[in-house]
Amino acid sequence: MLTFVFLETALELIPKEISKHPAVVKDARRRKKNPSKIILDDSKHHPAMKKIKDRKKRGRPDIIHYCLLSLLDSKINEMEIFVHTVNNNIIWINRKTRLPRNYNRFVGLMEDLFDKRVIKAENEILMEIKDIPISSLISSFSNKNIVLMIESGDKDEKHLRNLMKEDPVICIGCFPHGNFSNDILQLMNDVNADFVSLGDKPLTSLYVTNRVVCLYENARVQTY
């Protein structure tokens, strides 16, 4: 089973320190929600975000929306999907989940998830916030090949292609700008992850996700 872990995903509720900013209050009032219960979105809350730490890495829930749609649309039948957020939440996504394709509806679904911590349909869990740290999640895959997709990786696409028959754990950064935190890089070193680069230029999370899907489908799906 192929496993995807999206790291430091720019998906979070409005931080407390900007919950009273006019841009946030206006958006919350328009949506008839408590400011602390809405998803941070740079396109709507940009003026407020100037005061938060690592703001260039935050407030882009659209990135994980695109990546998840790509995975769930793929021909890969057996896979595990985990979303690690910038605030260290771990979200498990059921392969059977049919995400809203409309962005605003997706945001509403994520707000429900953060509020309820689990989303079910017909008694089946579709997504759930897990009470485990990212270090424990990654360590649980110690019997598999763990791959960190990173621009400065010392291994290339050929190496990644060779791993596809071994069901690796693919870790992809899911933020708009900047680098992985030192904590994540140290964690990947601790588990002896392969650092894989698809080129010497910055690539979007969606491109990397799609490229991994294509490599896996070429290696595995056509043989089913």
CORLIN-V904220 format. One record per pair of residues at least 4 apart in sequence whose C-alpha atoms are under 7 Angstrom apart, sorted by sequence separation. I is the first residue (numbers start at 1). J is the second residue. D is the distance in Angstrom with one decimal. If there is no record, write none. Layout:
I;J;D + I;J;D
This chain:
15;19;6.3 + 20;24;6.7 + 21;25;6.1 + 22;26;5.9 + 23;27;6.3 + 24;28;6.1 + 25;29;6.0 + 26;30;6.2 + 27;31;6.3 + 28;32;5.8 + 29;33;6.2 + 33;37;6.7 + 41;45;5.7 + 42;46;4.7 + 45;49;6.2 + 46;50;6.9 + 54;58;6.8 + 61;65;6.4 + 62;66;6.2 + 63;67;6.4 + 64;68;5.9 + 65;69;6.2 + 66;70;6.2 + 67;71;6.4 + 68;72;6.0 + 69;73;5.9 + 70;74;6.3 + 84;88;6.0 + 85;89;5.2 + 102;106;6.3 + 103;107;6.3 + 104;108;6.3 + 105;109;6.2 + 106;110;6.3 + 107;111;6.2 + 108;112;6.3 + 109;113;6.2 + 110;114;6.3 + 111;115;6.2 + 112;116;5.9 + 113;117;4.9 + 120;124;5.3 + 121;125;6.7 + 132;136;6.4 + 133;137;6.5 + 134;138;6.2 + 135;139;6.0 + 136;140;6.1 + 155;159;6.3 + 156;160;6.6 + 157;161;6.1 + 158;162;6.4 + 159;163;6.6 + 160;164;6.7 + 164;168;6.6 + 180;184;6.3 + 181;185;6.4 + 182;186;6.0 + 183;187;6.1 + 184;188;6.2 + 185;189;6.3 + 186;190;6.1 + 187;191;6.5 + 188;192;6.2 + 189;193;6.0 + 203;207;6.4 + 204;208;6.4 + 205;209;6.1 + 206;210;6.1 + 207;211;6.1 + 208;212;6.2 + 209;213;6.2 + 210;214;6.2 + 211;215;6.2 + 212;216;6.2 + 213;217;6.0 + 214;218;6.0 + 215;219;6.2 + 216;220;5.8 + 217;221;4.6 + 218;222;6.3 + 220;224;7.0 + 14;19;6.2 + 19;24;6.2 + 20;25;6.0 + 28;33;5.1 + 40;45;6.9 + 50;55;6.7 + 84;89;5.7 + 85;90;6.6 + 100;105;6.0 + 113;118;5.7 + 120;125;4.4 + 121;126;6.9 + 132;137;6.9 + 163;168;6.5 + 180;185;6.6 + 188;193;5.3 + 203;208;6.8 + 217;222;6.6 + 28;34;6.0 + 49;55;6.1 + 84;90;4.7 + 100;106;5.4 + 113;119;6.1 + 119;125;6.0 + 120;126;5.4 + 28;35;5.1 + 83;90;5.6 + 84;91;6.4 + 99;106;6.9 + 119;126;5.6 + 82;90;6.6 + 83;91;4.9 + 119;127;5.3 + 82;91;5.5 + 83;92;6.5 + 118;127;5.8 + 119;128;6.4 + 25;35;6.0 + 82;92;4.7 + 118;128;4.3 + 24;35;6.4 + 81;92;6.0 + 82;93;6.2 + 117;128;5.7 + 118;129;6.4 + 81;93;5.3 + 117;129;5.2 + 80;95;6.9 + 19;35;5.7 + 79;95;6.7 + 19;36;6.1 + 42;59;4.7 + 41;59;4.3 + 42;60;6.3 + 40;59;5.0 + 41;60;5.8 + 16;36;6.9 + 41;61;6.8 + 14;35;6.8 + 24;45;5.9 + 14;36;5.4 + 23;45;5.7 + 146;168;5.9 + 147;169;6.0 + 148;170;6.3 + 149;171;6.1 + 13;36;6.5 + 72;95;6.6 + 145;168;4.8 + 146;169;4.7 + 147;170;5.0 + 148;171;4.8 + 149;172;5.4 + 13;37;6.2 + 14;38;6.1 + 23;47;6.8 + 144;168;5.9 + 145;169;6.1 + 146;170;6.3 + 147;171;5.9 + 148;172;6.4 + 13;38;5.5 + 14;39;5.8 + 23;48;6.4 + 144;169;6.8 + 13;39;4.3 + 14;40;4.9 + 12;39;5.7 + 13;40;5.4 + 21;48;5.9 + 12;40;5.9 + 97;126;5.5 + 18;48;6.1 + 69;99;7.0 + 174;205;5.7 + 94;126;4.9 + 173;205;6.5 + 93;126;6.1 + 94;127;5.8 + 172;205;6.8 + 93;127;4.6 + 92;127;5.4 + 93;128;6.9 + 91;127;6.8 + 92;128;5.3 + 91;128;5.5 + 92;129;6.4 + 91;129;4.4 + 92;130;6.9 + 90;129;5.6 + 91;130;6.0 + 89;129;6.8 + 90;130;5.4 + 155;195;6.1 + 156;196;5.4 + 157;197;6.9 + 154;195;6.0 + 155;196;4.6 + 156;197;5.2 + 157;198;5.7 + 90;132;6.9 + 153;195;4.4 + 154;196;6.1 + 155;197;6.1 + 156;198;6.0 + 153;196;4.5 + 154;197;6.9 + 153;197;4.6 + 88;133;6.9 + 148;193;6.5 + 150;195;6.3 + 152;197;6.2 + 88;134;6.9 + 147;193;5.3 + 148;194;6.1 + 149;195;6.1 + 150;196;5.8 + 151;197;4.9 + 10;57;6.4 + 146;193;4.8 + 147;194;4.7 + 148;195;5.0 + 149;196;5.0 + 150;197;5.3 + 151;198;6.9 + 10;58;4.6 + 11;59;6.5 + 146;194;6.3 + 147;195;6.0 + 148;196;6.1 + 149;197;5.9 + 151;199;6.6 + 10;59;5.5 + 11;60;6.5 + 142;191;6.9 + 147;196;6.7 + 151;200;6.1 + 10;60;5.1 + 11;61;4.9 + 151;201;6.9 + 10;61;5.7 + 151;202;6.4 + 135;187;6.7 + 139;191;6.9 + 164;216;5.7 + 161;215;6.2 + 165;219;6.9 + 9;64;6.9 + 164;219;6.5 + 165;220;6.9 + 39;107;6.7 + 39;111;6.3 + 12;85;7.0 + 38;111;6.1 + 9;83;6.9 + 11;85;5.8 + 37;111;6.6 + 9;84;5.9 + 10;85;6.3 + 11;86;6.7 + 12;87;7.0 + 2;78;6.7 + 3;79;5.4 + 4;80;6.2 + 5;81;6.1 + 6;82;6.3 + 7;83;6.6 + 8;84;5.6 + 9;85;4.4 + 10;86;5.9 + 1;78;5.4 + 2;79;4.7 + 3;80;4.6 + 4;81;4.9 + 5;82;4.8 + 6;83;4.9 + 7;84;5.0 + 8;85;4.7 + 9;86;5.4 + 1;79;5.1 + 2;80;6.4 + 3;81;6.0 + 4;82;6.2 + 5;83;5.8 + 6;84;5.8 + 7;85;6.6 + 8;86;4.4 + 5;84;7.0 + 64;174;6.4 + 63;174;6.6 + 60;175;7.0 + 60;176;7.0 + 58;175;6.7 + 57;175;5.3 + 57;176;5.6 + 56;176;7.0 + 57;177;5.3 + 56;177;5.8 + 57;178;6.3 + 67;206;5.2 + 66;206;6.6 + 70;210;6.8 + 76;217;6.9 + 67;209;6.4 + 75;217;7.0 + 76;221;6.8 + 75;221;6.9 + 7;171;6.6 + 9;173;6.8 + 10;174;6.5 + 2;167;4.7 + 3;168;6.5 + 4;169;5.9 + 5;170;6.1 + 6;171;5.7 + 7;172;5.8 + 8;173;6.2 + 9;174;4.5 + 10;175;5.2 + 1;167;5.4 + 2;168;5.8 + 3;169;4.6 + 4;170;4.9 + 5;171;4.7 + 6;172;4.9 + 7;173;4.7 + 8;174;6.1 + 9;175;5.5 + 2;169;6.3 + 3;170;6.1 + 4;171;6.0 + 5;172;6.4 + 6;173;5.7 + 7;174;5.8 + 8;175;6.6 + 6;174;5.8
